[in-house]
């Protein structure tokens, strides 16, 4: 098939490459032209304005957006609404909040332009391994687009999840689960690090071991092994953990649906906690222990107990 990829970041660029390798024709656009030039050298057709897409694509035109969630997506969809023709298809493959999908689908439907949402997982490894795709929207359009999905995904790696928003909803929950899994691994290795056996343990070897038939084996453990092989005690990394939105949305959805999700919620809270070099709440806890039990506190200026 011939389609456009709009947004050539780490994910979009590699998805374009995988599609080209799979025999598809890719029309590439990026806000900065340097990345467009790069993928053109690898076989893509470059355009340097969104308005050029209409002439470069056959009807029904397929435009796949790989942009940061939020205003950038709204801006591009607003422009594409005026550029594309009835029957054309826009796919949002970014980490979008599923309720935004509902609004955008209605907006494009005013011009009879189809909107599909695709949750994409695979990160920087997707180029070689393939991307896990969770797709929402009109099922007939999904079936029309299947040759694209088949190329991007590994075997059994894509799924029709339901109407608009379903793809990004499933991806949101996927990322919420990821938060909890990562937190559990982090806590486990911290317990090992604080143990009397820490000096005799090679954490890369532990991670590798746990992936050999253990019930906690996973790709995340493979990544942990790789990280520990690069830096055995992660001394070059600050324990400062960002979140990209999906965890917050998952927790908010749990509250809205009345579903208890303590593990995912606490893993999100711990990410917030990681960004504080000195927690005021911990100061309050220390002060209270001193007040009710006379327990020692560590003075901030001297770093010694009193």
N, C-alpha and C positions, 0 to 999 in steps of 0.2 A: 504494500500500500504506500501511498504518498501522504505524508502528514507533516505538520509543523511542530517543532519544539520551541517554545518560547520560555527563555530562562535557562542559561547555560552555567549554572552553578555546579557544585560537585555532583549532585544527583542528575540534573538535567543534561549536563555534558556527557556523562557516562551512559545515560539512557539513549541519547542520540547515537553514540558510538555503537551500542549494542544493536540498535535498530538498523543502522547502516550495515553492520556485519551480517545481520539477518536478511539482508536483501531489500529492505525498505528504502524508499527515497525520503530523505529528511530535508525539510526546509527549516533553517535555523535562524532564530532571532534572539539577540541579547541587547540589553540597554547599552552596554559598552561593546564597541565593535571588535575589540581585540579577540574576545572569546569566539565571536562569530567567525572571524578569520581563521582561528585555530581549527574549528570543526570543518570549515570549507576545505582546508588542506587534507582532511581525512575523508572527503567524499560528499559532504553536505552541500546543499544549495543555500547560499547566504542571502539574507535580506537585512536591510538596515533601517527599516521603518515598518511598523505593523501594517500600514496601508498597502505595502507591497505583497502581503500574504495572499490577498484575494486573487491576484493574477498568477501566482506561482502554484496554486493548488487547484486540483480538479474538484468539481462538485460531486457529492457533498464534501465540503472542505472540513478537514479534521485538524484542530489546533489544540495541542496538549500544553497546558501551562505548568511550569515547574518554578513557582515563585514563592517567596516568603509569605506566609499567611497574613491576611489583613489588608491594609489599604492598597498595596501593590496589586493584589488580585482584583480588587474592585476597580482600580484604575484601568487595568488591561481589559477587563470584561466590559467596562463602559465603552472603551474604544472599539472593541471587537463587535459590540452590538451594532455600531454604526458602519462597520466595514463589511461584515459577513452577510450572507444571503440566507433567506429562509431555507431550512433543511440542513444547514451546516451544523457542525458539532464542535463544542468546546468541552475539553476535559481538564478538570483541575486536579493535578497530581500532587499538590503541596499538602502541608499539614494543616488543613483548613478545619475550622469548627463546623460541625455538621449543620448547625442552624443557619450558618451563612450560606451553605449550599441551597437551602430551601429558598432563601431570598434571591439568590443569583439565578436559580433555575426559573423563577417567576419572571425576573427581569428579562432574560433572554427569550423566554416563551412569548413575550410581547411581539417579537419579530420572527416567531416560529423557528428559533435556533435552539437546537438540542443542547442540554447541559448534562454532563456526566461527572461524577466525583470518583476519584481513584485514590484510595489510601495506598501508599507505596512504602514498603519496608525492604531494607537491604543495604542501605548506606553505601559506603565507598566500595564494598565488595560486590555490589550488584552487577557490575560490568561483567565479571567473570562467572559468578555463581547464579545470577538472575535475581529478579525482584519479586517479592511477594506482593500481589496486587489484590486489593479489596475494592470492588467496584459497585457504585450505586447509580441508578438512573433508569431510563427506559430499556426494558430487556431486549427489544428488537435492535436497538442501537448497540447495546452490549454485544449482541451476537454478530453484528456487522463489524465491530471493532476487534473481534477475537483474534484475527491474524496478528494484530499488534501485541495483544496480551500474550499470545503464545510465544512470540519472539522475546519479549521482555522477561517473562517468568521462567523459572525452572519447571520441571514436570509437576503437574498438579499444583502449580504455584499461583493460580488466579481463581477468583470466585465472584460470581454475581451475588450481591448481598441484599438487593432489594431496590426500592424506589430512591429518588434523590435524597442524599444525606446518609444512606445506609453504609456506603463504602467508607466514608470518613468516620462514621460512628464506630464501626468495627475497628478501624485503625486507632481511634482514640482509646478504646478499651485495651487494645493490644499494647499501646504505649503505657497505659496505666499499669498493666501487669508487668511490663518491663521494669517500671520504677521499683515495684515490690521485689522482683527477682534480684535486681542489681543491689538493692539495699540489703537483702539477706546475704548475698555473697560478700559484700563489704563488711558487714558485721561479723560474719564467720571468720574472715581473714584477720579482722582486728582482734578477735578472741585468740586466734592462734598467735598473733604478734605479742599479745600480753601474757602469754603462757610461759611456763618454765621451759618449754621445749622449742621456743622460737628460734634459738640460735642453731639448732640442728635441722630446722625445716627449710627447705627450698620451696618457696611458694609456687614457682612455675611447675615444679615436679608434682606438688600437691594438686594443682589445677589439672595437670595432665592426667594424674591418677584418677581423679574423680570423674573424668570423662571416659574412663574405660569400664563401661557397664554399670556405673553407679546411678542411683535414682536421681541425682542432682546434675547429671551430665547435660551440657547445653553448649550452644555456640558462644554464649556469653563467657563460659568457662574457658573456651578456646581463646577468646580475646584476652581474658585475664592471664592465661599462660603466656601469651605473646607480650603483654605489658610487663609481666614480671621478668621475662627473659631480657627485656630491654633495660630494666631498672629493678633489681631484685627487691628493694624495699621502697620503691617509688619516691625516692628522696628528692627528685627534681619536680615533683608535682605538688601543688598546694591543694588541700582538701576543700576546694571551693567548687560547688556543683551547681551549674545553671539548670533551668528547666525551660523547655521550648513551648509549653502551653498545654500539651495533651494531658499531662498529669492533672493539671488544675481543672481542665474540662471534665475529666473522668470523675474526679472527686465531686465537682458541682453536679454532675449527672446522677451520681449516687445519692446525693442529698435530695435532688429533685424527685428521684424515683423511690426514695425511702429504702434504699438498699444499703445495708451495713458493709462498708469497705475499709475496715480499720488498717489493714496492711498497706494498701495503696495510699490512703490518707496520711499515715505516719511517714511513709517514704517521701512524700511530697514535703511534709513539714520538716523532715530532716535535711532536705535540700536547702530549704530556707535557712535552717540553722547553720548549715555549712558556710554561709556567707558572712557570718558574724565572727570577727576576730575576737570579740569579747562580748558575751551575751549578758544583757542587763538582767534577764530572768535568772541566770546562774548567780549573779551578784545577790539577787533577792533571796535565792535559796540558801546561799552561804550565810547571809545576814540572819535569816530566820533560824538556822541551825545554831548560830552563835547565841542568839537571843534566848531560845528555849532550852538549849542544852549546854551552853557554854563551850561549844565546839570551836576549835581554832579556825581562823580564816587566813587566807594568803593576802598580804598587803600588796596593792597594785604597784606601788612605787618601789618596794624593796624585794618583792617576790619571795618573801619569807613569812613563815607562820607567826601569828600572834594571837 
